Amino acid sequence: MTNSTKKEIYSWIKSIAFAFLIVFICRLFLFTPTTVLGASMSPTFQDHDKVVISKTTEIQRFDVIVFDAPDMDGEHYIKRVIGLPGDRIEMKNDVLYINGVAFEEPYLKENKKGNPLNKLTEDFSLEEKTGESIVPKDMLFVMGDNRLISKDSRIFGLIPNDSVIGEVIFRFYPLQEIGVPKE
C-alpha cells in the first residue's frame, strides 16, 4: 500500500470517528429519535409515528413530551403537559380549567367529532385524581389527546420533572406527516 493510500484511509477513519462522536454527543445531550407506541395521542400522533425529541427545551403547558413511564420499568410515554407546578386543574363538562380559567383544547376537536356523546373527558379535579390541591414543585400533570383511552396522570398521578426525556419537536415518519407536529 502506498503512503498516499494510507493517508487517505487514515483521513476517512478520522472523519467517520469524528462524525460518530458528534452523533453520540448530540443524541446523549441534545436530541434523540423515538417511536410513538399506542393510540393515546391520536390524532396528533399515531401508533408507530417516529419523532425527534429535544432534551434542552424548557417544558411549557400544552407541550407534548416523552417521559419514563411511572408504572412500567424501561418504557416511555408520550403525553401533553396540562398542569405545571402551582396549577390547579379541573375538568367540568369537557372544559379544562387551569387556575379557574377555561382553556380551549383545539387538539381535541377531531376526537370530539367522532364521539357520539361529544364528551371526551370525565369531570374531575386534581385533588380527586392525585390527592394534591395544586401541582407540586418539580411535578407535572399530563394527559393524552385521545382522552377516552389514554393512561395518563388521571390514572398514574403526577410525574416528576426529572422523568421527562424531552419535548417532541419534529415528526419524520410517516413521510406524508413529516415536519413540526401541529397542535
Secondary structure, DSSP 8 states (H G I E B T S, - for coil): --HHHHHHHHHHHHHHHHHHHHHHHHHHHTEEEEE--SSTTTTTS-TT-EEEEESSS---TT-EEEEE-TTSTT-EEEEEEEE-TT--EEEETTEEEETTEEE--GGGHHHHHT-TT---S--EEHHHHHS-SS--TTEEEEE-SSTTT--SHHHH--EEGGGEEEEEEEEEESGGG-BS---
